[in-house]
Amino acid sequence: MLVIDDEPQIRRVVRNALQSAAFGAPDDPEQPTVRVLEAATGTDGADLAASELPDLIVLDLGLPDQAGLAVCREIRRWSSAPILVLSARHADTEKAALLDAGADDYITKPFSTVELLARVRAQLRRARQVSEASAPAERVVLGALTVDLTRRRVERGGTLVHLTPTEWALLRTFLLNPRKTLTHRQLFTAVWGNSEGDAQQYLRVYVGHLRRKIENDPMRPRFLQTEPGVGYRFEPELAPET
Amino acid sequence: MPGADTSFGNARTRTGLTHWLAWFLVLALLTVAMLALRTHLDKAHVALLFLLVILGASGAGGRWLGLSVVATSFVLFNVLFLPPYYTLVIANPLDWLVLVTFLATSLVAAQLLHRARSEAQEAQERASEVDRLATLGAETLNAPDAHDGLRQIVEVIRATLGVDECDVFERDAEVARPAASSRIASVPGPSAPAPAGEGSLVGWILQSGARAEELADGTVRLSGDDQASADVRALAVPLRVKGATVGVLRVASAAGLRQPPEWRRLLDALAYYAALGVERVRLTTIAERAEAERRLEALRSALLTSVSHDLRTPLTAIKGLAHEIQQGGSADSASVIEMEVDRLNALIGDMLELSRIQAGAVRPALVIDTADDLVGAALQGARSILRGHTVEIDAPTDELLSGRFAFTESLRVLVNLLENAAKYSPAGSTIVVRVRRDAEWLSISVLDRGPGVPVAERDRIFEPFYRPTGTPSDVGGTGLGLSIARGLAEAQGGRLRFMPREGGGSCFVLDLQSATIPDVDD
């Protein structure tokens, strides 16, 4: 794993946290320690990422030599390792820009190590699942909901649900990217391509319609979670009722 | 002609004409009647009867009618009633005496009557003038708003003086140049185009304290009492209070201003009221500004006190606990430090947010989104604190309501409202989230069964660092939540309102701009 941060204190906290938890794959529980590489600048970080091919990268946004966003984009050009971004700022537009640049998740300072480890674990799990099953299943069953991707049929509790083409394109995009936060821009591109159109400003309304068709309680969605100011995330597992 | 007075000239000419016709008719009838009885009448009878008509005409119709009746009666008396008849020749020298006495008596009587009459009329005019000024003073100076008062004065001046335009300019206290001015009241409305060079003329009058006249050809001259001509289109006079020039009154008439003495006297009196009005506006403004500054200062110092208290408390705890750990204290202390740091972090975040809102730096981008999305995300965001409560959603199920708003900002407001509802209402009680939409607003209300807000504190709940009286200090929060919430609601063109809930408790309503979605379903 690679930690890119200019603050030695933060690097120390992150390294200790990562080493204290064993992130071995389930079939390899004996893996005793996690090797943590550190870089203080963006340039060093990018070099290390290229030479060592880490499983996961923790990237601080406020680097002295170059903008974290540029580093993120640079690494993403040739690496598919999950990138977790640390940021002191809370602006949602910035978060969205990061995700658009290829980051997988972000965490704002100050953060607790518990939260950091949970996010790291989630990213590693997702990376593994993507590599294991790169082709999506043809039929997805989500509780009472059954989606047939090849025949474009959605059934809820045995009843056929009619989806408009836009709603279908949205649902398909979500199903293909489980557990990944999709930014509004990524969804625009996936559904409408790069065309500019009136329909795009209604993306959130289409999501609303889709929710009303597939969720039991659209105000307490199980599948289509909102990431405020950033986008939406599809959770295929049935989360326990809260 | 009698119509030398401007304001009532027309009316007087008309009544004057009827008087003339009436009295000459009386004179003619009397003459015919006396002619019929000429043989039985003495010269004295004729003279007395004529005198009676002269007195009547003078009394009713004024000096000129009186004198005309005198002249006509004189000729008629001579020609018709003094022998030889039908000539101006007088045979008897004693008749000369009668005639001259008649003429003298008539003239003196007409003159006396005229003087008495005009004095009475003048007294009456004065009385009505005083009456008008008294009303003006009472009404305008008592107007609750100083600016309204001044506007009323200006309207009264325009009506009383019979001019088309009336403007009042005040000296601008804000601007360094002493001659700077601004039009603060005017008739017709302030949208009327200002005559060219008006500003500089007003400035010059403010400095010099002289009065000036604008002529029809656009030139300006000093105004003197002896110069009165129909060429004058506008007159600008300084407004003085206690020797200081506080403003300028300008009256203008497209037909030209004739300035008879009584008109000028009235103008001077009215100008004094305008001056008092301007002065009142000025004093009110100063007082308001002082009051606002005082309130701002009080708020600022209250803020500073709260900030330093709220910032130092967690710092003190952290410092003490860190010391304990150094001395080999328990690991529990470390978790308390973590909590205190979270508190500090929340407070710093809120303060930064509030200062950005107050500086107007928050200009969120508005997007079209649904109430479902917002309420869902808010319930998700507040789920840990809502754990002890039941949340009931009251929203139409058959319609997807949408609005044009900033998502994260609105989410923050709604989460804050939900947290407050959970914090201040009894555990286990139901919190209702109600969603409604009309043409203008998408309204999301959060209703609780907490203690509500006392009437006296309803204005204060949106102030920074307000906490309900009697709130235990362990009820968390920075005291900035509602100020931030209202700021965020208003920054996106929305509103945040409080109202008491029927049957007890609070109801906070977040109004967001409503949006109707064209049917884009493909």
Chai-1 contact restraints between the chains, C-beta under 6 A:
chainA,res_idxA,chainB,res_idxB,connection_type,confidence,min_distance_angstrom,max_distance_angstrom,comment,restraint_id
A,D92,B,T408,contact,1.0,0.0,6.0,A-B,restraint_1
A,P110,B,N345,contact,1.0,0.0,6.0,A-B,restraint_2
A,T164,B,D521,contact,1.0,0.0,6.0,A-B,restraint_3
A,T164,B,D522,contact,1.0,0.0,6.0,A-B,restraint_4
A,P165,B,D522,contact,1.0,0.0,6.0,A-B,restraint_5
A,T166,B,D522,contact,1.0,0.0,6.0,A-B,restraint_6
A,A199,B,V520,contact,1.0,0.0,6.0,A-B,restraint_7
A,Q201,B,I368,contact,1.0,0.0,6.0,A-B,restraint_8
A,Y202,B,V520,contact,1.0,0.0,6.0,A-B,restraint_9
A,R204,B,D369,contact,1.0,0.0,6.0,A-B,restraint_10
A,R204,B,D373,contact,1.0,0.0,6.0,A-B,restraint_11
A,V205,B,T370,contact,1.0,0.0,6.0,A-B,restraint_12
A,V205,B,S402,contact,1.0,0.0,6.0,A-B,restraint_13
A,V205,B,I517,contact,1.0,0.0,6.0,A-B,restraint_14
A,G208,B,T370,contact,1.0,0.0,6.0,A-B,restraint_15
A,G208,B,D372,contact,1.0,0.0,6.0,A-B,restraint_16
A,G208,B,D373,contact,1.0,0.0,6.0,A-B,restraint_17
A,G208,B,L400,contact,1.0,0.0,6.0,A-B,restraint_18
A,P218,B,D372,contact,1.0,0.0,6.0,A-B,restraint_19
A,M219,B,D372,contact,1.0,0.0,6.0,A-B,restraint_20
A,M219,B,V375,contact,1.0,0.0,6.0,A-B,restraint_21
A,M219,B,G376,contact,1.0,0.0,6.0,A-B,restraint_22
A,M219,B,I393,contact,1.0,0.0,6.0,A-B,restraint_23
A,P221,B,G376,contact,1.0,0.0,6.0,A-B,restraint_24
A,T226,B,D373,contact,1.0,0.0,6.0,A-B,restraint_25
A,T226,B,A377,contact,1.0,0.0,6.0,A-B,restraint_26
A,P228,B,A377,contact,1.0,0.0,6.0,A-B,restraint_27
A,P228,B,T408,contact,1.0,0.0,6.0,A-B,restraint_28
A,P228,B,L411,contact,1.0,0.0,6.0,A-B,restraint_29
A,G229,B,F407,contact,1.0,0.0,6.0,A-B,restraint_30
A,G229,B,T408,contact,1.0,0.0,6.0,A-B,restraint_31
A,T242,B,R383,contact,1.0,0.0,6.0,A-B,restraint_32
